[in-house]
Amino acid sequence: MKYYCVKNIEEQFGLEVAEIVEGCSEPDKSLPWEKRKEHTIEALKTASEGVWLVSCADKLKNVRSMAMDYEQHKDILWQRFNRGKEEQVWYYKSLVESLAFRSDYNPKLYDEFVRDVKKFLENIA
């Protein structure tokens, strides 16, 4: 995230919010999709509670949106992404493993995420 964005967020919402936003953001959008996702997967293993909570909630929302879209559009869904079905499956399975490292922050949220990912993956199989 660019310095001026973090500074602006910090000025408006405080340091804690700015750090959460920065922690939830990919550091270098110019990197290939796989590298950016690998960074996210690794970073979540040691994330602060705020970053973990926002990231887990965001990923839960994303998988729910994908599930609804899949119900309506089936495999056309994968055309919306930079990478296809196999890569998305890899990413969400990896997120389940990575978020488990800090699941004690909010076990209920983590369990919802795991349940919805599992249900989605079973549905697209």
N, C-alpha and C positions, 0 to 999 in steps of 0.2 A: 504494500500500500504506500502511496506517495506521502512524503512527509507533510505536505500542506493539508492533505485530507485528515490525517491523524491529528494534526495541530488544530484544525478547525473543529473536529469532533470533540477533542479535549476541551477546547474553549467553550463549546456549547453544552457539553454533557458531562465533562469531568474525565479525569485520567482513567478511572476504572472502565468506563464505557469505551474509551478510545483503545485501551489495551484489548478489550474483548473483540472489538471490530477488527483490529489489526490481527489478532490471533485467529480469527475466523476467515481471514482473507488469504488468498493465494499470493505468495510474495512476488512471483514473476510470471505474469501472464504470457510472456513470450516463449516460455518453455513448452515442450510438447505436452499433450494431455496426460500421458502416462507419468511423466515426471511431476507434474503438478499434483496429480492424485496420489502418487507415492508420498509426496511431501505431506499432504493432508493426513494420510493414513498414519504416518510416523509421528507427526506433531500431536495428533489426538491422544497418543499413548501417554504423553506427559503434560497434557493441557491443564491449564488452571480450571478451577471449577466453573467460572463464568464462561470461558471459551468452550469447555466441554458441553455445558448446558445449552448454549445457543447453537452450537454445531449439531448436537444430537437432535434437538428440536427441529432444526432446519433440514437435516437429513431425513427425519421422520416425515416431515411435510412433503419433501421431494418424493420419497418412495410411495407415499399415499397418492400424490398427484400422478405419478407414473402408473400406478395400479388402476386408477380411474380412467386414465387415457388409454391404457391397454384394453380395458373392458370395451371401450367405444371403438378403438381403431386397430386393435390387434397389432400385427407386426409392422404396420406403418409407423407406429410409435418410434421405432429405432431410427428412422430417418431424421428425426429432430435433433439427434445428438452428434457430437463430434466423433464418437465411437459407437459401435453397434452393440447388439445384445450381449455378446460374450464379454466384452469389455465392461459393460455396465454390471453384469452379473459378478464379475471379478471385483469391481469396485465396491459393490454393496456387501459382498461376503467379507471383504477386507475391512470395511467399516465396522461390521459386527465384531470382528476380532479386535480391532484397534480400540473401539469405544469400550470394550470389556475391561481394559486396563484401569479405567476410572469409573466404572459403573457404580461404585459406591457413592458417587456424588448424587445420583438419583436413580436407584434401582428400578423404580416403576417406569420412568421414562425410557431407560435402557431396555427393559423387558418389552415395552410397547414397540420400540424400534425393531428389536429382534423378531417379535411376533409378526409385524407387518412385512419385514423383509422376507421372512420365511414364507409367508402366505403369498407374497408377490412372486417369489422365485418358483414356488410350486405351480402357480397359475400360468406362468410363461413357459414352463418346461414342456 
